[in-house]
Amino acid sequence: MELRRAAFGDRPDAEVWGGLLGGPEERWLAAVVLGGQGHYAAAATALGELIGAGGLFGSLAASTLASHRRQLGGHAAARRLDAVALARAPRGGGVDADGVDADGVDAAGARTDALLGLAADALGAGRLAEARRLHARVEPVGWRARVRHAWVAAEVELAAGHAERAVAPAETAASLAREAGALRHTLKSDLVLGTALVVVGTPESVDRGTRMLHCDLTHTDRMGLLSLSWPAALVLANAQADRTSADNWNVRKSAKSALSCVLRRADPISRRLAAHSPWVPTSLLRSGEPPNADAETKFLTD
C-alpha cells in the first residue's frame, strides 16, 4: 500500500491528499504523513473525525494528534489526547488474523503509542519519575514500537541530565529504523542521536553530532519534513554557536523559516500552543527575543 510506504517506509515526501477521502486506515495514514510534512491543520481535521468515530483508529488518531500538539510544545494538550488514546485502545484484535500488524497498526500498537505519548507528555511537564514509570510499562512489539520506545528512553536520559546514557538507545532507534527502511523514523532517530552526542559535550561527540545534524537537516529539507527540519536546525545552531556569525545566522534562519512554514499550515490550536509554549524558542516565533527554552532537550518528544 502506497500510504503505508509514505507513513512508515521510504516515501515520507509522497503526495497523500487523496488518502483523506478513504476509509479510517487510509485517513489515519494520510494524516500521519501530512503531520510529518508539517500540514498540521489538514491532519488535525482528519484526526478529529477519526477520534470521534472511536475504535482502533480513533485511539491511533488521538495519539497522532497528541504527537502533533507535543511537537509544537503543547504537552498538556497532548496529555489529554494520549489519555483518550489509552482509554480507547482495543483489548486484543488487530489487522491480520493473528491480531498483529507489521507496523503496529493494531491493538498492542495503539496501547504502546498511548503509553509512550503519556511518558513524553510527562517529560515536557518535568515529571521525570512519572515518565520513567510509563516508559517501563511498555513492552514494545514490532519495529515501530521499538523505535519509539528507544526515542523516549533517550529523551528521558536527556531530561535527567545524563546525555551519555541517551546515546545507546538513540543508536538503537537509528539502527532499527534503518533496518525497517523507515526514512522519516530514521531521520528522527538521527536527530535524537545527534542531539545526545552534542549534549555529551566532548570534542569527539560534538563533532560527530554536528556532522549528523548537518546531514539530517539536508535530508529533512530535501524531503519536505518540516516537523523535523526546524528542531534539527535549532540544535545545530546551538551546537555550532562558536562558528562564524554568518554560518550560525544561516542555520537559525533555516530553523525559523521551517517553523514559520509549519505554523502557517497549522490549525489555530497548534499555533496558539506554540506561541504560549515554554519549550518553543521565542527567537523563532518573534525576532529579537532570546530563546525561552532549552532547545536541546524539550522538543524532541514524539
N, C-alpha and C positions, 0 to 999 in steps of 0.2 A: 504494500500500500504506500503510495507516494506521500501521504500525510504522515505516516509513521517514519518514513525516511527523513522528512523535514523536521519532525519533532525530536527524533531520537537517533538520527543517522547522519549522513554526510551532506545533507542539503538544508541546513537551517536558514538559508537565504531564499528558499523557494517561495513562490507566489502562491498563497493558500487561501485567498479570499473566498473562492468557491466553496471551500470546506464549511464555511459558516452557514451554508444552505443545506447541509446534510443532516444526518441523524446525530444523536448525542455524542457518539465517539468521534465522528468527523468534526463536529463543532468544538469539542474539547481539544482535540489535537490541533486544529487550526488556531485556537486561542493560545495554546502553548507556544506555537511558532510565532504568532504575532507578538506575544509578550517578549520573546527573545529579541525580536526586531524593534522593540520599543513602541509598538502600536497598542498602548495600554487602554485607550478608550474603546477601540473595537473589541479587544479581548474582554474587557470588563462587561460589555453588553452581552456577549455570548455566554460568558461565565455566570453572570447573574441569572440568566434564563435557566441555565442548567442547574444551578443551586436550588432554584425554586421548584424544579421538577423532582429533585431528590434522587435516591438510588445511588448506584456506584458512581456515575458521572457527576451527580450532584456533590458527592464527597470530594472527588478528584478536582472538580471545578472550584470548590471552596478553598482547597489547598493551593491551587494555582493562583487564584485571585489574592490569597494571603501572601503568596510569594511576591506578586507584583507590588502589593502595598509595602511589603517589607523592603523591597529593592529601592524604594524611594523614601525609606526611613520611617514608615508608618507601622512600627512594631505593635503598638497597642491595637490598632485596627486589624492588623494581621492576626493577632491572638484570638480575636473574636471569631474570625473566619476559620482559623485552624480548629477551634473548639467545635464549630459546626461540622467541619470535615470529619473530626473524630467521632462525633455523635452519629453521623450518618454513614460511616464506613460499614459496609455489609459484613455480616459474620459468615464467612465461607462463601464459596461460589466465585466464579471468575469468568474469563472469556472462553477458555477452551474446556474440554471435557474433564480435565483434571483440576479445574479451578485455578490454573496457573498461567500467567501471561508472560511472554519473554521480556517485555518492557515494564512489567509491574503494573499493567492496567487491569488490576483485579482487586479483590477484597483485601488481601495482605498488603498490596502496594498502596492502597488508599489509606489504610491504617498507618503504615510506615510514613507516608507523606505527611499525614496529620501530626504524628508524634514528633517527627523531625522539625516540622514547621513550628510547633509549640516550643521546642528546645531553642530554635533560632529566635523566636519571639522573646523568650526569657533572657537570652544573651543581650538583645537590644535594650531590655529593661534593666540590665545589670544584675539579674538574678542567676548568678553563676551556678550555685548549688542545684537550683531547680533545673537548669539546662542540663547539667550532668545527669540528674535522675531521669529526665525524659529521654535523653540520648541512650542511657543504659537499658531502657525498656524495649528498645528496638532490636529485633533480630532480623537483619536485612536479608531478603531473598531476592536474587536476581541482580543483574549488573547495575541497574539504575538506583536501586535501594542502597547497594553497597557504596556506590559513588557518593550519593548524598549523605550517607552515614559518615563517610570519611571526611566530607566537607565540614560537617558540623563538629566532628572530633577535632579537626584542625582549628576551627573557629573558636571552640571552647578554650583550647590552649592559648590561642592568641589573646582572647579576652582575659585569661588568667595571668597573662604576662609571661608565659612560657613558650616563646616563639620557637625555641629549639625543639620542643615537643610537638609542635604543629607540623614540622617538616615531613615526618614519616607518614601520617595519614594523608597529607596533601599529595605526597608521592604516590601513595596507594590509589587515591582517586584518579590521578592523571593516568596511571598505568591501566586501571580498569576501564576508564572512558576510551582510551585509545584502542584497547583490545576489543571493545564493543563497537568501534567505528562511529562513536557518537561525537561529532565535531563540536557542537555547542557545549556539551559537557566536558570535553577535553579542554576547550578554551577557558571555561570557568575554573576547571581544576588547575590549569596553569596559572590563572590569576591568583587563586588561593595559595599555590605553591610559591609563586614569585613574591607575593606579599610576605609570606612567612620567612622566606630567605632574606628579604630586605630588612625585616624587623629583627632577625637574629643579629645582624649588625657587624659581623666580621667582614673584613675586606673581600674574602673569597665569596661569602654568601651574598653580599650586596652586589658584587659583580655578576654572579650567576643570576640572581633575582632580577636585576635590572635588564640584563640581556633577554631573559624570559619575558619580562613585561613589555619590552620593545617589540618582540616577536608577536606577543599576544595582541597588542594594540594594533599592529599592522593587519593581522588576520581578522580581528573583530571589526575593524573599519571596512576592510575589503568585503566581508560577508554581510555588512549592514546590521551587525548585532549590537545595537546602540546601548542596550541594557548592560552590556559588558564593557563597551568602549570607554564610557566616561569613568567608571571606577579604575580601570586599568591605567588610563592616562593620569588620573589623580595620584594613584600610588606611585607611578613612575616619576611624576613631577616632584613628589616628596622625596623619593629615593635619590634623585639627582639634583637636589637643591643647591649643591655646591658647584654645579656646572655653570656655564656662562648664562647670563640672564636671558639671552636670546633663545638658547636651547630650552630653558625652563619655561619661558613665556610661550613658546610654540606648543609644548606639551600641555600646559594649562589651558591654552586656547582650544586645543583639541578636546579636552575634558569638558570645557564649558559649552562648546559647540554641540557635542554629543548629548549632553544633558538638556540643553535648550531644545534640541530636536525632540527628545523624548517627552519633555513637558508639553511641547506643542501638540503632540499626538496623544496626550494623556487625558483622562476624564477629569472633571472638576475635583473629585475627591482626591485623586492621586496628586494633583497639583497643589491642593491645599495641604496635604500631608507633607509633601516635600518642602513647602515654604515654611512650615512650622516645626519640622523635624530637627531635633538636636544633632542628628547624625549626617545630614546632608550639608556639606560646607556652604556657608552663605557666600563665599567668594565665587562659587559657581552660579549662584542664583542672582546675586546683585553685586556688581563690580565695586571695588573699593573697600570691601569689608574683609576682615580676617576670617579664616575658617572657624566654624563653631563646633568642629568635630575632630576626633582622631580618625583621620581617613583611612588609616591602615588596619583598623580592626572592626569597624562598626557598620559597614555597608555591604559586607560580603555575604551575609546570611541569606540563603535562598531556600 
